[in-house]
Amino acid sequence: MARRCGRATSLLSGQIHFCSRSATKSAVWMCLCLLFRSAAEAGLYTATDQIISLTPDTVPSVLVNSTAVILVEFYASWCGHCISFSKTYKTLARDIKEWKPAVDLAAMDCAADVNRFTCGMFGIRGYPSIKLFRAYSKPESTGQILRGFPRDLQGLRHLIIDKLEKHEEPWPPACPPLEPASQAEIDSFFETNNVQHLALIFENVNSYVGREVTLDLLQFDNIAVRRVLNTEEGLITKLGVTEFPSCYLYYPGGNYTRLRVNIEARTFYSYALQRLPGVVRSGKPPPVKTELLQNNTEEPWKPFNRSRVYMADLESTLHYSLRSELAAYPSIRGAALNALKKYISVLKKYFPGRPMVMNLLWSADSWLQKQTGDAVSYEAFREILDNSEQLPDTALPEGLTWVGCQGSQPHFRRYPCGVWTLFHVLTVQAMNSSDPQEVLSAMRDYIGIFFGCRPCAEHFKTMAEESMAEVITTKMAVLWLWTIHNRVNNRLAGALSEDPNFPKIEWPSPELCSACHTVKENGDHKWNQEEVLPFFVSYYSKNTILTDYLEDESLILEKQREKHASEARKRVGRQAGEATGSMTNPLSTQPTAQEHEEEEDNEEEEEGPQDEAVVDEEARYVDGAEEMVSKTSESPWSKSDLGSRRQVHRKLSIVGIRMREQQEDIVDLDSFVNRHYKAKALRLAASSRVKQRTLQRKEEQEPAPVFGLGMELDGGLGMVGLQPLETHFNIDVGQPGKRLQKRELTGEYFGAEVEMSHRRRWMTALSIGFSKVDISLCVILYFLSFMCLLAMYLFFKNRLRLRRAKTALP
């Protein structure tokens, strides 16, 4: 609603003199305020009720110089009649929501200490009291008191219309004409108005349907509504009108057609007219055509049946809820942990998912129930969601595939739609539960704590606190959630979050369930709950959920296995990196001065720029080595040479070399080889005083034994052993600047190395990864074990000999 805030001095700033009250009355007032202090502070209306809560600070901006007519209720939160009337007032706010540019509702709690002076200034003496403030009210205006106002919805609605018709100038600018139209006006209507549709509602003089529909279409463009009385014989004869009320669509040139509705009543007229072609809400973009959405390359439109639920939406909701929304809480503790346990428990019991999804929910629930502490980490919970234990046929699909909840734009519908759909499905599946509030309480707690839209969460909690306690059966739980959902749709209708292709309406629509809609005796709309419940049970039944656009279970499980295998390789790489890093520290010998010199030179060379060709070659080399790791079963040295390689492991010792920090979780095999090769070069340099360059430089070093990386991992330490390369390893080092022509990994040794003594090979295989202290301790333990066994043997042998000697005596 558009407003202009006047800066004129209001009554609040003037000097106002009130008559003194008796001491007795003041004492009673203070006692009541103290007694009902919490109720006064809370009030009877919240932001979800679409009623403006007035305070002394907001009165000038809301009531003074407003472009709309404001209806204000002055109440006391401790007043029983006020509490009873609040339900009707809330319903009125929802019923005339579309009238807001012309009419708005407000309320002030006079029981609150901060409001008592203002209520007295407006002359409020009893509760509830209603005052009407006309458009463009002056600062000194105290409003028009409505004495004896009706206490029912229809009476209040008609009272507002009567006041609008009698409104003095200036007229509320947003309010359309409410007086009956004549034939002359209709004949020349399109000459002065640029609209696509003109709706004529024929009715009796005492009927309010035409004026109500006119105000209902107030916020929509390309349509106008006019009221025509049954006394306008010319139009009635021209259009052949025989029923009152009835609605006809009139077009230029005198063409017309009757608007077909299930029941000739206000609600059905309004719904049908708002969905005519070209009719859009003011300020909203027109709906996007399906053809344009299908041609969208970013995310093509998925054709779907609007009368069915899709499993893809439910699984996408679970993925976002469990993997994205919960991830905002690294540690889940206290009330949040209890809410999560309830949420997963309800999903396990009532979610109508595929077998692999149900297996995962059972696994997650079992894990949560075993957690006896006050907190769990999300990382641990995420491992359960990702099925790190690799339980068979257990997975929750990753990624989002919205079908029935897709929007015309990426920011429309999707996850909020999925949440509503999920909990509607759960309430229907839980109709045989012994606890009628089981699903609702889980939904309340989850949304209240984890739902990302915090204002939405607070609104839902407020609505749950108001009426959820009244739910005593599972059928009532289904209908309660339906009622709350419609209240939210009513509040969000016309908001920026509303998708033009999917307007917020009270659901189900007459197209989906015509039997769900009926009218009261006075013509007001009424929900036929006896038909709504069977419709919900059928619509959200697990037997009617469509499985279109779902990825095959076997593909999902295969992707999960590949993901776990990739993560396992990365973990092995990290362990190998940590093991190789530990070898950079000198163990027993100190580096010589020459080695210090070589280390400094090498560090300077490492900090310099590298040849791009060499870098590219090294990248290819690492890729090839990683491929060999993933295909160990096919490698030539994984079978016949396995025993011999285990016998020739050597204890690695690289002295005086500082390893560069590991940047990734992948083992850089080339760098590993280069570092060992550099160590050999350092040892040669120490004896020959000839400076050699590393493999990372353009020039190659002098021929020397080149070592490869054996891919076998030590089972106890997770270390990687270095092994010499093959004798046929060809490196052309004759000319400086030549590149390596062939680089490969192998498990064979040079002939000189194979000629080691059997004892040396045996000790090397035993001592890899162990220090001399470790070996000494093992020998001592074996010796002590042997001595213990020998002592036990001698003890029992002597005891048996003594027993035999005693039995031999006469």
Number of C-alpha atoms within 10 A of each C-alpha: 12 10 16 13 12 17 11 12 12 15 17 16 7 9 7 8 7 8 5 7 8 8 9 8 10 12 11 11 13 13 12 13 19 13 12 16 17 13 16 19 14 12 21 21 20 15 13 17 21 19 21 18 20 20 19 14 11 12 17 22 15 22 31 26 21 24 25 27 26 26 21 24 24 23 26 26 28 21 14 12 13 19 16 11 15 19 13 15 23 19 16 20 20 16 15 16 22 21 22 21 20 24 24 21 21 22 24 25 28 27 26 21 15 14 17 17 13 18 19 12 15 15 11 18 11 11 17 20 19 21 20 19 23 28 25 20 19 20 18 13 14 16 19 13 17 13 9 8 12 13 12 13 17 15 11 16 16 17 14 15 17 13 13 20 13 9 14 11 9 11 19 20 11 18 20 17 15 19 13 16 16 17 15 10 10 19 15 11 15 17 9 8 12 12 15 17 21 22 24 25 26 27 21 16 12 7 15 19 23 29 21 22 25 26 25 24 21 22 21 18 19 17 23 19 26 23 27 25 24 18 13 14 15 12 20 17 10 11 16 10 17 11 12 14 19 21 27 17 17 20 18 15 8 10 9 16 12 14 16 13 15 13 16 18 21 21 21 19 23 16 18 13 23 19 11 13 11 15 19 20 19 13 11 15 11 14 16 13 10 14 10 11 18 14 11 10 8 8 11 13 19 15 12 16 11 11 10 15 24 24 25 24 27 29 24 23 25 23 18 17 19 18 19 12 14 20 18 12 14 12 16 20 16 12 14 19 20 17 23 22 20 21 21 19 22 22 22 21 16 20 22 19 17 15 13 20 22 21 19 22 25 18 17 21 22 15 14 20 10 8 11 8 9 12 15 17 13 18 13 13 19 16 12 21 21 19 21 15 10 14 13 11 16 25 25 25 23 16 12 17 20 24 24 24 23 22 20 18 14 9 12 19 19 21 21 15 18 26 21 17 19 22 23 25 24 25 30 24 21 23 19 12 15 10 14 20 22 19 27 24 16 22 23 21 20 22 21 22 18 19 18 15 11 13 13 16 18 18 17 20 18 17 17 19 11 10 11 20 9 12 16 12 15 23 17 18 25 28 19 19 18 19 14 16 17 17 18 19 18 18 19 15 18 21 12 11 13 18 22 20 16 14 19 19 16 17 15 17 12 17 9 12 13 15 16 20 20 19 17 9 8 8 15 14 16 13 13 14 13 10 14 20 18 11 17 18 18 14 18 22 18 19 9 13 19 15 13 11 15 14 12 9 18 11 10 18 19 11 15 21 15 12 14 17 13 13 14 12 18 16 15 18 21 18 19 23 23 15 16 18 15 12 18 17 14 14 11 8 9 10 14 12 10 15 19 15 14 22 20 14 13 20 15 10 15 14 8 10 9 13 12 10 11 16 13 10 16 19 15 13 18 17 15 14 20 16 11 15 15 13 11 14 11 11 12 12 19 16 11 9 12 13 11 13 19 18 16 23 24 20 16 15 15 18 22 20 23 15 16 11 8 13 8 11 16 18 24 21 23 21 16 18 20 17 19 20 18 22 20 17 23 28 16 16 16 17 9 9 12 12 15 17 18 18 20 18 18 17 16 21 18 15 11 10 14 21 22 25 21 19 21 20 13 15 7 7 13 19 23 22 23 20 23 19 21 19 12 7 15 12 15 14 15 11 9 12 12 13 18 14 9 9 15 13 21 19 22 20 19 17 10 7 13 12 10 11 9 12 9 13 20 15 15 18 17 17 16 18 21 11 11 9 9 12 13 11 11 12 12 12 12 12 11 12 12 11 12 11 11 11 12 10 11 11 11 10 11 10 10 11 10 10 10 10 9 9 8 7 6 4
